[in-house]
Amino acid sequence: MHIRGITKADFDEIVSVMDQWWGGPSGLRPEPYFFYEFGHHALVAEEEGALAGFLLGFVSDREPRTAYVHLVGISPNHRRRGIARGLYEEFARRGSALGATTLKAITTVGNEGSVEFHRAMRFEVEHSPDYAGPSRARYVFTRALSD
């Protein structure tokens, strides 16, 4: 597996495979600002030259700085091979180098696979009943970054 920064061609491919990777219209969209404005933070993973996964995120400019993971996708043909873990760890390494002290992600209530993954990655999990607005609960995952 090779992890590197995203390119415009990668972003275009991600947009074209999203529904296929999620098994139908997912409602999730990799917004263009994750390439144009935050592209130096986004990562892709390749196996034998093929797109195997991606991580879209950014490092906040607020204090304390946070490396925030917005969206991760892994090709169905590449799942359960440690690719998501590798993307998270590289993003954490890069975030720490930019001064981030915390790694953060969120998911919707009911996404137990995400909860299990983040627990396995040593994240603290908090249920926040109004995180996305009144009565719009989310799970908030946080993990301290080492120096």
Summary of the structure (lengths in Angstrom):
residues: 147
radius of gyration: 14.8
end to end distance: 25.0
largest distance: 45.5
contacts: 420
relative contact order: 0.14
helix: 31%
strand: 32%
